[in-house]
Amino acid sequence: MASNDPLVFIDASFLLDVILPNRRRYELAKKFLAKEPSLAISSLSVHLAVHFGKKYSLSPSDVRNTLAELKILPIDATTVNWAFEHMIGGDYEDALQVACAVLGECQEFVTFDRSLAKNYSRFIKVVVPR
């Protein structure tokens, strides 16, 4: 990861689209991320990637190799509180992902979730690939 490149956060479901080849947006997600040099995810996304990877017969080492190039942002008390204070529509997971991106000083947040994009674009630039 180049240190001068802006950090781009990818949400958990977008990450799953990247690591699970049978997902409908797999090709679009891979193509989009190939253009981004500095990517970040939350520590929550690591758990989800391992869990769903296992369900789809990916070994933990395969998932680990995929995650190796990503910056993993922590979830701490500050992140948890930011998410509670800024949660929109009762979806705490979305708020927690955005909190990681905002507090981790990411420049963009990438998701396929249009509702998340609409709800949180006042806090961070949200990109919905097409």
Contact map, one row per residue, 1 for C-alpha under 8 A:
1110100000000000000000000000000000001110000000000000000000000000000011000000000000000000000000000000000000000000000000000000000000
1111100000000000000000000000000000001100000000000000000000000000000000000000000000000000000000000000000000000000000000000000000000
1111110000000000000000000000000000000100000000000000000000000000000000000000000000000000000000000000000000000000000000000000000000
0111110000000000000000000000000000000000000000000000000000000000000000000000000000000000000000000000000000000000000000000000000000
1111111000000000000000000000000000001100000000000000000000000000000000000000000000000000000000000000000000000000000000000000000000
0011111100000000000000000000000000000100000000000000000000000000000000000000000000000000000000000000000001100000000000000000000000
0000111110000000000000000000000000000111000000000000000000000000000000000000000000000000000000000000000011110000000000000000000000
0000011111000000000000000000000000010111000000000000000000000000000000000000000000000000000000000000000001111100000000000000000000
0000001111100000000000000000000000000011100000000000000000000000000000000000000000000000000000000000100001111100000000000000000000
0000000111110110000000000000000000000011100000000000000000000000000000000000000000000000000000000000000000001110000000000000000000
0000000011111110000000000000000000000000110010000000000000000000000000000000000000000000000000001000000000001110000000000000000000
0000000001111111000000000000000000000000110110011000000000000000000000000000000000000000000000001000000000000000000000000000000000
0000000000111111100000000000000000000000000000000000000000000000000000000000000000000000000000000000000000000011000000000000000000
0000000001111111110000000000100000000000000000000000000000000000000000000000000000000000000000000000000000000111000000000000000000
0000000001111111111000000000000000000000000010001000000000000000000000000000000000000000000000000000000000000000000000000000000000
0000000000011111111100100000000000000000000000011001000000000000000000000000000000000000000000000000000000000000000000000000000000
0000000000001111111110111100100000000000000000000000000000000000000000000000000000000000000000000000000000000000000000000000000000
0000000000000111111110000110110000000000000000000000000000000000000000000000000000000000000000000000000000000000000000000000000000
0000000000000011111110000100000000000000000000001000100000000010010000000000000000000000000000000000000000000000000000000000000000
0000000000000001111111100100000000000000000000000000100100000000000000000000000000000000000000000000000000000000000000000000000000
0000000000000000111111100100000000000000000000000000000000000000000000000000000000000000000000000000000000000000000000000000000000
0000000000000000000111110100000000000000000000000000000000000000000000000000000000000000000000000000000000000000000000000000000000
0000000000000001100111111100000000000000000000000000000000000000000000000000000000000000000000000000000000000000000000000000000000
0000000000000000100001111110000000000000000000000000000000000000000000000000000000000000000000000000000000000000000000000000000000
0000000000000000100000111111100000000000000000000000000000000000000000000000000000000000000000000000000000000000000000000000000000
0000000000000000111111111111110000000000000000000000000000000000000000000000000000000000000000000000000000000000000000000000000000
0000000000000000010000011111111000000000000000000000000000000000000000000000000000000000000000000000000000000000000000000000000000
0000000000000000000000001111111100000000000000000000000000000000000000000000000000000000000000000000000000000000000000000000000011
0000000000000100110000001111111110000000000000000000000000000000000000000000000000000000000000000000000000000000000000000000000010
0000000000000000010000000111111111000000000000000000000000000000000000000000000000000000000000000000000000000000000000000000000000
0000000000000000000000000011111111100000000000000000000000000000000000000000000000000000000000000000000000000000000000000000000000
0000000000000000000000000001111111110000000000000000000000000000000000000000000000000000000000000000000000000000000000000000000010
0000000000000000000000000000111111110000000000000000000000000000000000000000000000000000000000000000000000000000000000000000000000
0000000000000000000000000000011111111000000000000000000000000000000000000000000000000000000000000000000000000000000000000000000000
0000000000000000000000000000001111111000000000000000000000000000000000000000000000000000000000000000000000000000000000000000000000
0000000100000000000000000000000111111110000000000000000000000000000000000000000000000000000000000000000000000000000000000000000000
1100100000000000000000000000000001111110000000000000000000000000000000000000000000000000000000000000000000000000000000000000000000
1110111100000000000000000000000000011111000000000000000000000000000001100000000000000000000000000000000000000000000000000000000000
1000001111000000000000000000000000011111100000000000000000000000000011100000000000000000000000000000000000000000000000000000000000
0000001111000000000000000000000000000111110000000000000000000000000001111000000000000000000000000000100001000000000000000000000000
0000000011110000000000000000000000000011111011000000000000000000000001111000000000000000000000000001100000000000000000000000000000
0000000000110000000000000000000000000001111111000000000000000000000000011110000000000000000000001001100000000000000000000000000000
0000000000000000000000000000000000000000111111100000000000000000000000011110000000000000000000000000000000000000000000000000000000
0000000000010000000000000000000000000000011111110000000000000000000000000010000000000000000000000000000000000000000000000000000000
0000000000110010000000000000000000000000111111111000000000000000000000000000000000000000000000000000000000000000000000000000000000
0000000000000000000000000000000000000000111111111100000000000000001000000000000000000000000000000000000000000000000000000000000000
0000000000000000000000000000000000000000001111111110000000000000000000000000000000000000000000000000000000000000000000000000000000
0000000000010001000000000000000000000000000111111111000000000000000000000000000000000000000000000000000000000000000000000000000000
0000000000010011001000000000000000000000000011111111100000000010000000000000000000000000000000000000000000000000000000000000000000
0000000000000000000000000000000000000000000001111111110000010010000000000000000000000000000000000000000000000000000000000000000000
0000000000000000000000000000000000000000000000111111111000000000000000000000000000000000000000000000000000000000000000000000000000
0000000000000001000000000000000000000000000000011111111100000000000000000000000000000000000000000000000000000000000000000000000000
0000000000000000001100000000000000000000000000001111111111110010000000000000000000000000000000000000000000000000000000000000000000
0000000000000000000000000000000000000000000000000111111111110000000000000000000000000000000000000000000000000000000000000000000000
0000000000000000000000000000000000000000000000000011111111000000000000000000000000000000000000000000000000000000000000000000000000
0000000000000000000100000000000000000000000000000001111111000000000000000000000000000000000000000000000000000000000000000000000000
0000000000000000000000000000000000000000000000000000111111100000000000000000000000000000000000000000000000000000000000000000000000
0000000000000000000000000000000000000000000000000000111111110110000000000000000000000000000000000000000000000000000000000000000000
0000000000000000000000000000000000000000000000000000110011111110000000000000000000000000000000000000000000000000000000000000000000
0000000000000000000000000000000000000000000000000100110001111111000000000000000000000000000000000000000000000000000000000000000000
0000000000000000000000000000000000000000000000000000000000111111100000000000000000000000000000000000000000000000000000000000000000
0000000000000000000000000000000000000000000000000000000001111111110000000000000000000000000000000000000000000000000000000000000000
0000000000000000001000000000000000000000000000001100100001111111111000000000000000000000000000000000000000000000000000000000000000
0000000000000000000000000000000000000000000000000000000000011111111100000000000000000000000000000000000000000000000000000000000000
0000000000000000000000000000000000000000000000000000000000001111111110000000000000000000000000000000000000000000000000000000000000
0000000000000000001000000000000000000000000000000000000000000111111110000000000000000000000000000000000000000000000000000000000000
0000000000000000000000000000000000000000000001000000000000000011111111000000000000000000000000000000000000000000000000000000000000
0000000000000000000000000000000000000000000000000000000000000001111111000000000000000000000000000000000000000000000000000000000000
1000000000000000000000000000000000000010000000000000000000000000111111100000000000000000000000000000000000000000000000000000000000
1000000000000000000000000000000000000111100000000000000000000000001111110000000000000000000000000000000000000000000000000000000000
0000000000000000000000000000000000000111100000000000000000000000000011111000000000000000000000000000000000000000000000000000000000
0000000000000000000000000000000000000001111000000000000000000000000001111100000000000000000000000000000000000000000000000000000000
0000000000000000000000000000000000000001111000000000000000000000000000111110000000000000000000000001100100000000000000000000000000
0000000000000000000000000000000000000000011000000000000000000000000000011111000000000000000000000001000000000000000000000000000000
0000000000000000000000000000000000000000011100000000000000000000000000001111111100000000000000000001000000000000000000000000000000
0000000000000000000000000000000000000000000000000000000000000000000000000111111100000000000000000000000000000000000000000000000000
0000000000000000000000000000000000000000000000000000000000000000000000000011111110000000000000000000000000000000000000000000000000
0000000000000000000000000000000000000000000000000000000000000000000000000011111111000000000000000000000000000000000000000000000000
0000000000000000000000000000000000000000000000000000000000000000000000000011111111100000000000010011001000000000000000000000000000
0000000000000000000000000000000000000000000000000000000000000000000000000011111111110000000000010010000000000000000000000000000000
0000000000000000000000000000000000000000000000000000000000000000000000000000111111111000000000000000000000000000000000000000000000
0000000000000000000000000000000000000000000000000000000000000000000000000000011111111100000000010010000000000000000000000000000000
0000000000000000000000000000000000000000000000000000000000000000000000000000001111111110000100110110000000000000000000000000000000
0000000000000000000000000000000000000000000000000000000000000000000000000000000111111110000100100000000000000000000000000000000000
0000000000000000000000000000000000000000000000000000000000000000000000000000000011111110000000000000000000000000000000000000000000
0000000000000000000000000000000000000000000000000000000000000000000000000000000001111111000000100000000000000000000000000000000000
0000000000000000000000000000000000000000000000000000000000000000000000000000000000111111111101100000000000000000000000000000000000
0000000000000000000000000000000000000000000000000000000000000000000000000000000000000111111100100000000000000000000000110000000000
0000000000000000000000000000000000000000000000000000000000000000000000000000000000000011111000000000000000000000000000000000000000
0000000000000000000000000000000000000000000000000000000000000000000000000000000000000011111100000000000000000000000000000000000000
0000000000000000000000000000000000000000000000000000000000000000000000000000000000000011111111100000000000000000000000000000000000
0000000000000000000000000000000000000000000000000000000000000000000000000000000000110011011111110000000000000000000000000000000000
0000000000000000000000000000000000000000000000000000000000000000000000000000000000000000001111111000000000000000000000000000000000
0000000000000000000000000000000000000000000000000000000000000000000000000000000000000010001111111100000000000000000100000000000000
0000000000000000000000000000000000000000000000000000000000000000000000000000000000110111001111111110000000000000000000000000000000
0000000000000000000000000000000000000000000000000000000000000000000000000000001101100000000111111111000000000000000000000000000000
0000000000110000000000000000000000000000010000000000000000000000000000000000000000000000000011111111100000000000000000000000000000
0000000000000000000000000000000000000000000000000000000000000000000000000000000000100000000001111111110000001000000000010001000000
0000000000000000000000000000000000000000000000000000000000000000000000000000001101100000000000111111111100000000000000000000000000
0000000000000000000000000000000000000000110000000000000000000000000000001110001000000000000000011111111100000000000000000000000000
0000000010000000000000000000000000000001110000000000000000000000000000001000000000000000000000001111111111011000000000000000000000
0000000000000000000000000000000000000000000000000000000000000000000000000000000000000000000000000111111111000000000000000011000000
0000000000000000000000000000000000000000000000000000000000000000000000000000001000000000000000000011111111000000000000000000000000
0000000000000000000000000000000000000000000000000000000000000000000000001000000000000000000000000011111111000000000000000000000000
0000001000000000000000000000000000000000000000000000000000000000000000000000000000000000000000000000111111100000000000000000000000
0000011110000000000000000000000000000001000000000000000000000000000000000000000000000000000000000000111111111000000000000000000000
0000011110000000000000000000000000000000000000000000000000000000000000000000000000000000000000000000000011111000000000000001100000
0000001110000000000000000000000000000000000000000000000000000000000000000000000000000000000000000000100001111100000000000001111000
0000000111100000000000000000000000000000000000000000000000000000000000000000000000000000000000000100100001111110000000000001111000
0000000111100100000000000000000000000000000000000000000000000000000000000000000000000000000000000000000000011111000000000000011110
0000000001101100000000000000000000000000000000000000000000000000000000000000000000000000000000000000000000001111110110000000011110
0000000000001100000000000000000000000000000000000000000000000000000000000000000000000000000000000000000000000111110000000000000110
0000000000000000000000000000000000000000000000000000000000000000000000000000000000000000000000000000000000000011111110000000000100
0000000000000000000000000000000000000000000000000000000000000000000000000000000000000000000000000000000000000011111111000000000100
0000000000000000000000000000000000000000000000000000000000000000000000000000000000000000000000000000000000000000111111100000000000
0000000000000000000000000000000000000000000000000000000000000000000000000000000000000000000001000000000000000010111111110000000000
0000000000000000000000000000000000000000000000000000000000000000000000000000000000000000000000000000000000000010111111111000011100
0000000000000000000000000000000000000000000000000000000000000000000000000000000000000000000000000000000000000000011111111000000000
0000000000000000000000000000000000000000000000000000000000000000000000000000000000000001000000000000000000000000001111111100000000
0000000000000000000000000000000000000000000000000000000000000000000000000000000000000001000000000100000000000000000111111111010000
0000000000000000000000000000000000000000000000000000000000000000000000000000000000000000000000000000000000000000000011111111110000
0000000000000000000000000000000000000000000000000000000000000000000000000000000000000000000000000000000000000000000000111111100000
0000000000000000000000000000000000000000000000000000000000000000000000000000000000000000000000000000010000000000000000011111100000
0000000000000000000000000000000000000000000000000000000000000000000000000000000000000000000000000100010000111000000000011111110000
0000000000000000000000000000000000000000000000000000000000000000000000000000000000000000000000000000000000111000000000001111111000
0000000000000000000000000000000000000000000000000000000000000000000000000000000000000000000000000000000000011110000010011001111100
0000000000000000000000000000000000000000000000000000000000000000000000000000000000000000000000000000000000011110000010000000111110
0000000000000000000000000000000000000000000000000000000000000000000000000000000000000000000000000000000000000111110010000000011111
0000000000000000000000000001100100000000000000000000000000000000000000000000000000000000000000000000000000000111000000000000001111
0000000000000000000000000001000000000000000000000000000000000000000000000000000000000000000000000000000000000000000000000000000111
